[in-house]
Amino acid sequence: MRSGAPSPWVGVSEMAAQTRAVLDSLAGSLEEAGSSIDRVLKTEVYLADPADFAEFKRVYAEVFSGEPPARTTIVVGEEHIVDGALLNLQAVALTGDSELERRVILAEGVPDPVAAEHASLAVSAGPFVFCSGFPATDFETGLAVGRTEGFPYYGTDVAMQARYVLDNLARVLEAAGSSPDQGLKVQFYSTSLLDFSTIDGAWADYVGEVAPTRSSMGCRGFVVPGALWAPNLLALVPGNGIEKQETREGIAWHPVDAGKATFSPGVTAGPWLFTSGQIPVPDITKHEWVGAPAGLPHHWSEIELQADYTLDLLQNQLEANGAGFDDVVDARIYLVDPRRDFRGFARAWERRFADVDPKPAMGLVPSKQADGSDGVMVSGPQLEIDLTTLRGRASQG
């Protein structure tokens, strides 16, 4: 058999084929936008099954053959809106004419993820550092921390994992010229939302007075067995002419004042506005949400009503901060049951963005905990919407 010919005995796995198709589509979209695959800064990957990761990584490493981008990978189960889809991927890249330098971050004392993950610890560009969202692993043997045999009461697994992750994250940010108190936006991914209080307590010790905006969501798991949590963080690199500031404009309540959690409802950095994930809840101190009447649950689209109200909350916040839906550049939509609810969500979304051109990028993320429970922090709501906005985008065309 001549070298390079496909073997008749070894076919292409379904995961490899889907990964190739997804990355080819990404490359085509980047080329159409005047960019390229080698200008990608960060990717986020949502897998149906962690057992497919090795096949995914093989193709991924071929496409990102140089210094790989940062990456966060979570397991979401077989709940993508396309039947049979094994992965979903979103990416952030520099434009083709950007003069910003893409810089891969190395950090002393932090395990190197490249061999195991084919991802960098972080990648910086101009005022931003895009951090990989890794759980508590050494990338060689598995989990790096946990309770030891014979000492089951000396700490909890989630507390030790959170501290390990946050210590490493602080070192990565320092190597990038930043720090945990410069965090702008983060997504927490947890296999059990019952761990939230412990994680949030550790997080509060790292982020300073102005915490990043945040979404906290359930996921089915991670590629590392036993991993319980990972943060997906974007941070500011000071000294680039923009400053991180909290904004409370356009919100009905503040999470810290309500005594619930350590995050900011809104953060600005120059023209950028980052919002925390919103759910259809008028007042976080009360377990009430907006949706169909309890006695008439089948007469209206529950998810459409929830999406409409959530978008009302976000519209109020954007407008109070000098922005609008036409300034939104990126959206993450977390749905508890995407196959059931996507159509209703899409109707509400399309009404709000009917006159917006170009449309914002969107990541659609299934959100359930490892045990199959809903992945939203408040029981009842079936979605959370998380926006990134560049004020003035609409006037720039």
N, C-alpha and C positions, 0 to 999 in steps of 0.2 A: 504494500500500500504506500503510495507516495506521501511524503510529509505534508501535513496540513489538510489532507482530505478528511472529511467527516467519517467517523467510524460507523460501520453498519450495526455495531453491537451496542453502541451507547447513544441514546437519543438525548434531546434537549429537555430538561425538566420543565414542568409548567411554570415553576417559580422563575427559572432563568429566562424563559420566553417572556413572561410578563414584565420582569425587571428590564429586560432589553427594550421592550415596547414602551414602557414608561419613560426610560431615560432617553430613548430616541425622540419621543414626543417633547420632553423637556429641552433637548438640544435644538429641536426645530423651533420651539417657542422662543428660546433665547436668541437664535439666529434671526428670527423675524423681528425681534425687538432690538437688534443691533448689538447683541452681546454674544457670549459663547460659554460652553461648558466649563472652560478653565477659569472663568470669572465667578463661579459659584462660591459663595461664602458659607452657606449653611443649608442643610437639608433636614427635613423631618420626615420620618418614615413610620407608617402605621401598618403593621403586619397582622395578618390573620392568624398565623401559627409560628411560634418561635423556631420550630424545627426546620423552617424554610430559610433561616437566616444565612446559613453557609452558602446556599445556592444564590441567594440575593447578593451576598458580599462578593462572590466570585465575579459576577457581571459588573457590579458597582465598581470594583477595583479596576476592571479593565477600562471602564469609561472615565473614571477619575484616576488616571494613571500617574499623575504628578502628586503634588502635595494635596491631600484630600481636604474637602471642606469639613467644618464642624458638622455634627449630626446628633439628633435625638431620635431614638428608635423605641417605640412602645408596641405592645401587642394589644389589639382591639377585638380579636375574634372574627368570626365569619359574618360580619354585619355591615360590610361595605354595601353601598347602594347598588353596585353592579354585582349581580349574582356570579359567584365563582371568582371574584377578584381576591387576590392573595396579598395585595399591598396597595397603598396609596402613598404618594410622595409629593411634598411641596418644597420649594427652594427659594432662596434669596441670592441674587447675583448683582454684581456691579454692571452698570450699563457699559456699552462699548466705548463711549467717549469719556467715561469717568477717569479723572486723574488720581483718584484715591489709590493708595497702595494696599494690595491684598497681602496680609502678613499672617502666617501661621504661628501660633503661640506655643512655645515650649515652656514647661515649668519645672524647675528643680524640685525633686522630692515627690512628684506626682507620677504614678505609673503611666507609661506610654501606651496609648490605645491603638496605635496604627496596625500592628500585626493582627490583633484580635478583631478589631472593629473596622479597620480601614477608614478611620475618621481622626481628625485632629482634636486636640483638647479644646481649642478655640481658634477663631480666625478674626482678626481685626481689620477694619477699613475706615480710615478717617476717624470720626467721633464715636464709632460703635465697635463693640467687641461681641461677637456671636459665640456663645459658649455651647459646647456639646452637653447634652443632658444624659450623663451616665449615672447608673446606680452605683452602689457601694462594692465595686469589684476591683481586683488588682490586675485584671486582664490576663492572668496566667492560670490561677487555680479556681476562680469563681469568686464568691463573696469574700471580702477581705476582713469582715468583722462579724461578730455574732456571739451569742452566749456560749460559754464553754461547758462541756460535760461536767456535771457535779456542782455547777454554780448557776442554777437556773434563775436565781432571784437577784443576781447582780446586774441590773440593767435590763432593758428590753431590746429586742432585735431592731425595731424601728428607730429607737433612740440612737443606738450605736451606728446604724446605717446612715441616719440623717447627719450625725456629727462628722462621720467619715467623708461623706459627700461634700458637706459644706466646708470642711477644712481644705479639701483639695480644690474646691471651687475658688476659695479665697486666694490660694496660691496661684491659680491660673489667672485670676483677675489682676493680681499684683504683677505677674510677668507681662501682662498686657498693658500695664500702666494705669490700671483701674483698681477698684476695690468693691466689696459687697455693698457699701452704701451708695454706689453709683448705679445700682440696678434700675432699669427703666421698666421692664416688663418681664414677667415670668409666668410659666404654666407649671403647676404642680401636677404630677401624674402619680397616683397611688393605687395599689391593688385593693386597699380597704380604706374607705373614708373614716373609719373608726380610728385610724392612726393620725388623723389630721391634727388634733390638739397637740400631740407630742411633736410632730414635725413643725407646726407653727411656732411652738415654744422655742425650738432650736433656731428656727429662721429669725425670730425676733432678736436674738443675740447677735446676729450678723449684719443686719441691714440698716441699722441706724434709725434716725428720727423719721426720715422720709422713705418709707418702704416702696418697693416697685409696685406697679399695678399687677394684678394677678387673676388668673383663672385656676381653680382647683378642681380637678376632674378625676374620676375613677377610670382605671384601665384594667384590662384582663391580666396583664403581666408584663414582663421584660424578657429579653433574650437570656439574661443571667437567672438561673433557677434560684428561687428564694429571695430575689430582690423585691423590695417593697415600695420604693419611692425614687423618683428622679425629678430634678428641676430643669426646666428649659428656659434659660436666661439670656436676655439681651441687656447689655450694660453700656454705660457712657464712658468714654475715655476723656477725662478732663483735659483742658488746654487747647481745645479746638474751636474756641469762640462761642460755645453754647453751654448752658448751665441747666442742670436738673432742678425742676421746681414742682412741688405738688400743687394741684388745682382742685378746689372743692366746688368750682362753679358748675351749676346745672345738675346737682345731685340732691336727693332728698335726705340722705343720711350718710354718715361717715362710718366705716367699719370699726375704726378704733374707738370712736365715741360710743358706738353701740356695744362695745365690749366683746366683739365677736372674733376678730382676726387681725393679723398684722399685714395689711396691704393698703395702698393708696387707691382711691377711686379714679384718680386721674393724675398723670404726670406729663409735664411739658419739657421739651429740650429744644430750644430754638423754635423752628416752625413745626416740629413734630409734637403730636398729641397722642398719648397712649392711654387707653381706657382699660379699666379692669373688666373682666367678663360680667355681663349683665344677665340676670334672670328675671322672669316676670313677677317680681315681688315688690310691692309698693313700700314696705317697711320691714327691714330685716329683723326687727325686734318681735315681729308677730309672724306666726306660721300661717300666712295667707298668701295666695298667689292669684293672678288673673288668668282665667281660662273659661271653659264652658260651665254653665250652672251645674251644681252637683246633682240636681234632680233631673237635668236634661242633658246628659253627657253626649248623646248621639245626634243632637240636632244641629250642632255646629262642629267645625273642625277645631278640636282642642289645640293642636299644635299651631294652627294659623292664628288663633286668638293669643296664644302665648307669645308667638313671634311678633305679632303686631304691637303688643304692649311693651315687649323688650326693646323693640326698635323705637318706640316712643321715648322710652327712658334714654336711650343712646342719642336720639335726635336732640332732646333737651340738653344733654351734656355737651354734645358737639357745638350746638348753636351758642351756648353760653360761653364757650371758649373760642369763638370766632371761626368755627368750621362748619361743615355740613357733610352730607352723605357723598357729595361729589368730590370731597377731599380724602375719602377713605382709600387707602392703598392696599390694605391687607385685612382679611377677616378670617377668623377661625370660628367655625360653627360646630358646636358639640351637640350631638343628638343622641338621646338614650336609645331610640329605635329608628335608625335612619331609613330602613326600607318601608316602614309603616308611615313615617312622618315627613319624609323629604318633600313630597308633593305639596303638602299644606304649608310647610316652611317656605318653599320656593315661591308660592303665590304671594305671601307677605313680602318676601325679599324683593321680588320683581316689581311690585308696586312702588317700593321706596327707591329703587334704582332704575326705574324705567327711563328717566331722562339723563342718566349718568353715562358718560362715554369718555374714556374707556371705563369698563367695569373694574372694580377692585379684584385683586387676586383673592382666592378663597380656598381654605382648607376645610374639608368636611370630615369630622372625626367622630366615629362611634364611641360612646362613653358608657361603659358598664364596669363594675368592679369584678374582681376575680370570681366571686360567688354568683355573679349574674345580677346583682342588685343594681339599681339605677346609679349612674355615675355623677349626678349633680349633687352639690353639697346640701341643698335643701330638698327634702322629700316632697314630691308633687310636681314641680317644674320638670319639663322634659327636654329643655334645651338651655344652652348658654351661648352668648354671642360676645366675641372678643375682637375689638377693632384697633387698628393702627392708622393714624391719620396724618397726612402732610398738609398743614394749613396753607392755602394758596395754590394747591395742585390744580384746582379747577381753572384758576385765572391763567395758569402757565400753559394750559392746553395739553 
